[in-house]
Amino acid sequence: MEDIKTFYAAALGPTVKSFFSDVEAGYINVLFAFRNVLVHKRGRADQTFRDQVANYPEFGKIKLHQHIVLDGENTRKMRDAAMILGRKLVELADKEIRRQKT
């Protein structure tokens, strides 16, 4: 995730990095962690996953190697984070493109 933030910051300015933690309480980071554990660990929590979601109390009880389970509320939070952050990044990119054209 740090690489992604760095690339966005290089293209759109350093303030964009804060979007990843500020927009929708940073649930884009939770989405990133869930995506990685589902794709790379067959849905079993590893230590990296546990570290990535440690700041979110609703995931504190997930044990090492336990199958992760998504519920509707957490899925909604991750979906909203992706949509809202995505929109903000597109708006910022559009603003930068317009600035460069003038």
Residue frames as a rotation matrix with the C-alpha (Angstrom) as fourth column:
MET 1
0.570 0.822 0.000 0.00
0.822 -0.570 0.000 0.00
0.000 0.000 -1.000 0.00
GLU 2
0.288 -0.531 -0.797 2.91
0.266 -0.755 0.599 2.35
-0.920 -0.385 -0.076 0.66
ASP 3
-0.740 -0.557 0.378 3.99
0.486 -0.053 0.872 2.10
-0.466 0.829 0.309 -2.97
ILE 4
-0.069 0.812 0.579 0.50
0.952 -0.120 0.281 3.03
0.298 0.571 -0.765 -4.12
LYS 5
0.733 0.319 -0.601 0.47
0.562 -0.782 0.271 6.07
-0.383 -0.536 -0.752 -1.84
THR 6
-0.152 -0.900 -0.409 3.92
0.254 -0.435 0.864 7.09
-0.955 0.028 0.295 -3.06
PHE 7
-0.694 -0.084 0.715 2.90
0.712 0.063 0.699 6.87
-0.104 0.994 0.016 -6.71
TYR 8
0.380 0.890 0.253 -0.25
0.879 -0.433 0.200 8.92
0.287 0.146 -0.947 -6.14
ALA 9
0.608 -0.212 -0.766 1.76
0.394 -0.756 0.522 11.48
-0.690 -0.619 -0.376 -4.18
ALA 10
-0.524 -0.849 0.068 4.29
0.433 -0.197 0.880 11.74
-0.733 0.490 0.471 -7.01
ALA 11
-0.575 0.361 0.734 1.52
0.770 -0.065 0.635 12.39
0.277 0.930 -0.240 -9.51
LEU 12
0.248 0.885 0.394 -0.89
0.575 -0.461 0.675 14.48
0.779 0.059 -0.624 -7.45
GLY 13
-0.028 -0.337 0.941 1.11
-0.515 -0.802 -0.302 15.98
0.857 -0.493 -0.151 -4.59
PRO 14
-0.812 -0.504 -0.294 2.06
-0.045 0.556 -0.830 14.83
0.582 -0.661 -0.474 -1.10
THR 15
-0.599 0.625 0.501 -1.27
-0.778 -0.305 -0.549 15.69
-0.190 -0.719 0.669 0.53
VAL 16
0.150 0.691 -0.707 -2.90
-0.787 0.516 0.338 12.79
0.598 0.506 0.622 -1.30
LYS 17
-0.634 -0.454 -0.626 -1.21
-0.030 0.824 -0.566 10.33
0.773 -0.340 -0.536 1.08
SER 18
-0.914 0.294 0.279 -3.47
-0.334 -0.158 -0.929 11.47
-0.229 -0.943 0.243 3.91
PHE 19
-0.122 0.914 -0.386 -6.55
-0.952 0.002 0.306 10.50
0.281 0.405 0.870 1.88
PHE 20
-0.216 -0.016 -0.976 -5.77
-0.202 0.979 0.029 6.84
0.955 0.204 -0.215 2.49
SER 21
-0.793 -0.066 -0.606 -6.11
0.542 0.380 -0.750 7.20
0.280 -0.923 -0.265 6.25
ASP 22
-0.891 0.408 -0.200 -8.63
-0.218 -0.771 -0.598 10.04
-0.398 -0.489 0.776 6.42
VAL 23
-0.417 0.773 -0.479 -11.29
-0.832 -0.112 0.544 9.03
0.367 0.625 0.689 3.89
GLU 24
0.513 0.773 -0.373 -13.94
-0.512 0.625 0.590 6.77
0.689 -0.112 0.716 5.46
ALA 25
0.722 -0.241 0.649 -11.76
-0.630 0.158 0.760 6.14
-0.285 -0.958 -0.038 8.54
GLY 26
-0.232 -0.956 -0.179 -9.07
-0.942 0.174 0.288 4.51
-0.244 0.235 -0.941 6.41
TYR 27
0.358 0.460 0.812 -11.11
-0.327 0.877 -0.352 1.44
-0.874 -0.139 0.465 5.50
ILE 28
0.763 -0.212 -0.610 -9.30
-0.595 0.137 -0.792 1.35
0.251 0.968 -0.022 2.16
ASN 29
-0.335 -0.930 0.150 -6.44
-0.900 0.268 -0.345 -0.12
0.280 -0.251 -0.927 4.17
VAL 30
-0.208 0.379 0.901 -8.78
-0.518 0.739 -0.431 -2.80
-0.830 -0.557 0.043 5.53
LEU 31
0.835 0.521 -0.175 -9.93
-0.388 0.332 -0.860 -3.56
-0.390 0.786 0.480 1.98
PHE 32
0.285 -0.839 -0.464 -6.28
-0.825 0.031 -0.564 -3.86
0.487 0.544 -0.683 0.91
ALA 33
-0.571 -0.518 0.637 -5.56
-0.798 0.533 -0.281 -6.26
-0.194 -0.669 -0.718 3.79
PHE 34
0.167 0.726 0.667 -8.65
-0.368 0.673 -0.641 -8.39
-0.915 -0.138 0.380 3.13
ARG 35
0.822 0.104 -0.560 -7.94
-0.569 0.115 -0.814 -8.52
-0.020 0.988 0.154 -0.60
ASN 36
-0.078 -0.961 -0.266 -4.39
-0.891 0.187 -0.414 -9.69
0.448 0.205 -0.870 0.02
VAL 37
-0.607 -0.150 0.781 -5.29
-0.625 0.697 -0.352 -12.37
-0.491 -0.701 -0.517 2.53
LEU 38
0.479 0.828 0.292 -8.12
-0.368 0.491 -0.790 -13.68
-0.797 0.271 0.540 0.32
VAL 39
0.821 -0.160 -0.549 -5.96
-0.543 0.079 -0.836 -13.81
0.177 0.984 -0.022 -2.80
HIS 40
0.046 -0.969 -0.243 -2.61
-0.681 0.147 -0.717 -14.84
0.731 0.199 -0.653 -1.35
LYS 41
-0.826 -0.378 0.419 -3.47
-0.558 0.439 -0.704 -16.78
0.082 -0.815 -0.573 1.81
ARG 42
-0.631 0.637 -0.442 -6.71
0.224 0.696 0.683 -18.50
0.742 0.332 -0.582 0.84
GLY 43
0.252 0.847 0.468 -8.64
-0.179 -0.434 0.883 -16.43
0.951 -0.306 0.042 3.33
ARG 44
0.570 -0.137 -0.810 -6.57
0.765 0.447 0.462 -17.36
0.299 -0.884 0.360 6.37
ALA 45
0.954 -0.174 0.245 -5.28
-0.240 -0.932 0.273 -14.53
0.181 -0.319 -0.930 8.53
ASP 46
0.248 -0.938 -0.243 -1.51
0.783 0.342 -0.519 -14.22
0.570 -0.062 0.819 8.61
GLN 47
-0.035 -0.312 -0.949 0.52
0.889 -0.444 0.113 -11.90
-0.456 -0.840 0.293 10.80
THR 48
-0.937 -0.289 0.195 0.73
0.348 -0.789 0.506 -9.24
0.007 0.542 0.840 8.08
PHE 49
-0.239 0.936 0.257 -3.07
0.352 -0.163 0.922 -9.17
0.905 0.311 -0.291 7.86
ARG 50
0.397 0.395 -0.829 -3.40
0.894 0.040 0.447 -8.95
0.210 -0.918 -0.337 11.64
ASP 51
-0.474 -0.655 -0.588 -0.92
0.728 -0.667 0.157 -6.06
-0.495 -0.354 0.793 11.73
GLN 52
-0.898 0.102 0.427 -2.73
0.270 -0.639 0.720 -4.23
0.347 0.763 0.546 8.91
VAL 53
-0.003 0.985 0.175 -6.13
0.155 -0.172 0.973 -4.38
0.988 0.030 -0.152 10.65
ALA 54
-0.451 -0.278 -0.848 -4.85
0.816 0.256 -0.518 -3.93
0.361 -0.926 0.112 14.21
ASN 55
-0.997 0.026 -0.070 -6.23
0.004 -0.920 -0.393 -0.38
-0.075 -0.392 0.917 14.47
TYR 56
-0.337 0.931 -0.137 -9.77
-0.687 -0.145 0.712 -1.57
0.643 0.334 0.689 13.76
PRO 57
-0.560 0.024 0.828 -11.30
-0.779 0.324 -0.537 -3.10
-0.281 -0.946 -0.163 16.91
GLU 58
0.496 0.866 0.063 -13.86
-0.784 0.478 -0.395 -5.21
-0.372 0.147 0.917 15.04
PHE 59
0.668 -0.314 -0.674 -11.01
-0.341 0.676 -0.653 -7.33
0.661 0.667 0.344 13.66
GLY 60
-0.042 -0.762 0.646 -9.02
-0.950 -0.170 -0.262 -7.68
0.309 -0.625 -0.717 16.89
LYS 61
0.259 0.223 0.940 -10.37
-0.685 0.729 0.016 -11.13
-0.681 -0.648 0.341 17.66
ILE 62
0.889 0.007 -0.457 -9.19
-0.383 0.560 -0.735 -12.69
0.250 0.829 0.500 14.41
LYS 63
0.557 -0.677 0.481 -6.60
-0.230 0.431 0.872 -15.27
-0.798 -0.596 0.085 15.31
LEU 64
-0.318 -0.796 -0.516 -3.54
-0.851 0.000 0.525 -16.26
-0.418 0.606 -0.677 13.31
HIS 65
-0.985 -0.135 -0.104 -4.47
-0.170 0.779 0.604 -18.76
0.000 0.613 -0.790 10.53
GLN 66
-0.355 0.931 0.088 -8.20
0.304 0.203 -0.931 -18.33
-0.884 -0.303 -0.356 11.21
HIS 67
-0.452 0.338 0.825 -10.45
0.868 -0.047 0.494 -18.09
0.206 0.940 -0.273 8.16
ILE 68
-0.932 0.167 -0.323 -11.60
-0.062 -0.948 -0.312 -14.53
-0.358 -0.270 0.894 7.80
VAL 69
-0.286 0.919 0.272 -15.32
0.951 0.307 -0.038 -13.91
-0.119 0.247 -0.962 7.49
LEU 70
-0.973 0.033 0.230 -16.88
0.031 -0.962 0.270 -10.85
0.230 0.270 0.935 5.93
ASP 71
-0.282 0.937 -0.205 -20.19
0.804 0.114 -0.584 -9.47
-0.524 -0.330 -0.785 7.06
GLY 72
0.322 0.542 0.776 -22.43
0.905 -0.418 -0.084 -6.93
0.279 0.729 -0.625 5.41
GLU 73
0.947 0.058 -0.315 -21.43
0.197 -0.882 0.429 -4.01
-0.253 -0.468 -0.847 7.62
ASN 74
0.129 -0.981 -0.147 -17.69
0.058 -0.141 0.988 -4.44
-0.990 -0.136 0.039 7.10
THR 75
-0.299 -0.163 0.940 -18.17
0.901 0.277 0.334 -5.06
-0.314 0.947 0.064 3.39
ARG 76
0.692 0.622 0.367 -20.17
0.698 -0.707 -0.117 -1.82
0.187 0.337 -0.923 3.15
LYS 77
0.750 -0.468 -0.468 -17.42
-0.020 -0.722 0.691 0.12
-0.661 -0.509 -0.551 4.93
MET 78
-0.289 -0.906 0.310 -14.78
0.323 0.213 0.922 -1.22
-0.901 0.366 0.231 2.55
ARG 79
-0.051 0.367 0.929 -16.97
0.998 0.045 0.038 -0.60
-0.028 0.929 -0.369 -0.50
ASP 80
0.900 0.433 -0.057 -17.69
0.435 -0.900 0.036 2.95
-0.036 -0.057 -0.998 0.58
ALA 81
0.379 -0.845 -0.378 -14.01
-0.013 -0.413 0.910 3.62
-0.925 -0.340 -0.168 1.22
ALA 82
-0.445 -0.552 0.705 -13.10
0.660 0.329 0.675 2.39
-0.605 0.766 0.218 -2.26
MET 83
0.231 0.627 0.744 -15.82
0.954 -0.297 -0.046 4.44
0.192 0.720 -0.667 -3.96
ILE 84
0.954 0.200 -0.225 -15.25
0.259 -0.926 0.276 7.65
-0.153 -0.322 -0.934 -2.05
LEU 85
0.167 -0.965 -0.203 -11.45
0.043 -0.199 0.979 7.49
-0.985 -0.172 0.008 -2.16
GLY 86
-0.329 -0.244 0.912 -11.60
0.853 0.338 0.398 6.62
-0.406 0.909 0.096 -5.85
ARG 87
0.594 0.640 0.487 -13.81
0.775 -0.617 -0.135 9.61
0.214 0.458 -0.863 -6.53
LYS 88
0.846 -0.316 -0.430 -11.53
0.001 -0.804 0.594 11.94
-0.534 -0.503 -0.680 -4.58
LEU 89
-0.160 -0.962 0.220 -8.47
0.290 0.168 0.942 10.69
-0.944 0.214 0.252 -6.46
VAL 90
-0.143 0.192 0.971 -10.17
0.989 0.058 0.134 11.15
-0.031 0.980 -0.198 -9.83
GLU 91
0.866 0.496 0.065 -11.30
0.495 -0.868 0.038 14.65
0.075 -0.001 -0.997 -8.85
LEU 92
0.534 -0.749 -0.393 -7.78
-0.066 -0.500 0.863 15.55
-0.843 -0.435 -0.317 -7.75
ALA 93
-0.376 -0.658 0.653 -6.31
0.615 0.349 0.707 14.13
-0.693 0.667 0.273 -10.96
ASP 94
0.277 0.574 0.771 -8.83
0.946 -0.304 -0.113 16.09
0.169 0.760 -0.627 -13.02
LYS 95
0.942 0.045 -0.334 -7.96
0.166 -0.925 0.342 19.26
-0.293 -0.378 -0.878 -11.14
GLU 96
0.089 -0.992 -0.091 -4.25
0.057 -0.086 0.995 18.68
-0.994 -0.093 0.049 -11.78
ILE 97
-0.307 -0.137 0.942 -4.83
0.898 0.286 0.334 18.03
-0.315 0.948 0.035 -15.50
ARG 98
0.680 0.617 0.397 -6.86
0.702 -0.704 -0.108 21.24
0.212 0.352 -0.912 -15.77
ARG 99
0.749 -0.465 -0.472 -4.14
0.002 -0.711 0.704 23.15
-0.662 -0.528 -0.531 -13.94
GLN 100
-0.236 -0.919 0.317 -1.49
0.351 0.223 0.910 21.87
-0.906 0.326 0.269 -16.32
LYS 101
0.001 0.320 0.947 -3.56
0.998 0.056 -0.020 22.88
-0.059 0.946 -0.319 -19.36
THR 102
0.907 0.421 -0.026 -3.68
0.421 -0.907 -0.022 26.54
-0.033 0.009 -0.999 -18.33
